[in-house]
């Protein structure tokens, strides 16, 4: 029997408590697509909070998904530290040359005052406006990069690996600055009206560093930060695998995990059980080429594997759907979740 | 070399423990017992290739692949004169990061190819179409290896390929978007795609006819 329709907030809240809502919640991680809705370039779009608010509201109307995503772009955080950002006509603004030329420059890095940063203010203002306009009916997902993953944009991957392995003193110094920034930034978003925070931590994935190294670095940092963030947190490994560190992730205090398309949802569901909700894992890159048949098949397969019992949000595997994914595919994803995601889940 | 399998295991163990002294001792010992090509090819290159394979299978992490390559590159610089290690008859090659500055993948492939006896020009990062067309023509490059992090950069390779024309240049691509979307390299018109260091080495060996 079909259950009574719920609001996005009720739907998400119930699934996060590992119960079955009316249907599987859908999180479409749309950022740049808002520029297309408004007929703006990506650079123009991200220049004003009002653009992002309008873009998010129009897309939510169009696709009927269950979250608003005021995330601008990953490089926003290093931009706040003073780094260069390179805009693209068809992709997310990217960090330019690393902010720090060398490990020895870490001492020169100045902490960012989150409330005084003009760069960060745009996103805080977007959250405030979204909250105001939707009156809290649709969950707003804030976002931070983990202190442990931010150095990829501050230093570059290669120098950062060398820092982790050979210079723990400077590593600890950098983590001190980044942890304080991360917690302040997350809490500022929650104060502005975000309902939860996505904690993007790709470096912690076993795809990037060994499990043992995660245990003594990224895991400890995540545990410390998440305990200080005054709201719910979902950890995102941005396409990276997480099964080998599942036991530790469950101890970080996160309530959900965004999972990779390279891991099997059924195995993930079995592993995380009712301890953590799963978010994912449609392959955003391949989604560019999907037709209605492949879209419906992929959505159905994901729902059958992960949705029974609740604790599952259908989404992509990275936390940002590429600009090249066409509107028709997004419409198909939204239609497929309505068709196959009604609880109780059946193989129809 | 006698006990090659044992030496490979020992070298791999040293590299994964980041014990560069032990790795250097194994390589020096092998140099005394065998010729340089066997050491770079059968020992170092094969070991780094195996480490790349283990990453591909999910048994190792990217940081271990990177650190192993860096250690081997330094050991070779310190122990083997540059002219001795080069494989003969190799094409003119260059490697770079297209449109952004995330250098890790490029550094790994560069280190593994250098450690395997290949010479290639390191073009750095943030490369535009004009940069690449200029260097290909000026240096008469026959094999161009490009690393990207972002999907838009990967898609722009199609346009670059068109601009490069039918010069016979072999274009080898790699990076995160190509790992996640296994059809993407064909879509952008690349000649080869190396998902990891082991595959890149295999491709260059094939192109060079140095099997």
Interface residues (C-beta under 8 A of the other chain):
Chain A: X86 X88 X90 X91 X92 X94 X95 X96 X97 X98 X152 X156 X157 X158 X161 X162 X164 X165 X206 X207 X208 X209 X210 X213 X239 X241 X244 X261 X262 X283 X285 X286 X288 X289 X322 X323 X324
Chain B: X18 X58 X60 X61 X62 X63 X64 X66 X67 X70 X100 X101 X102 X103 X104 X107 X126 X149 X150 X151 X152 X153 X155 X176 X177 X180 X181 X183 X184
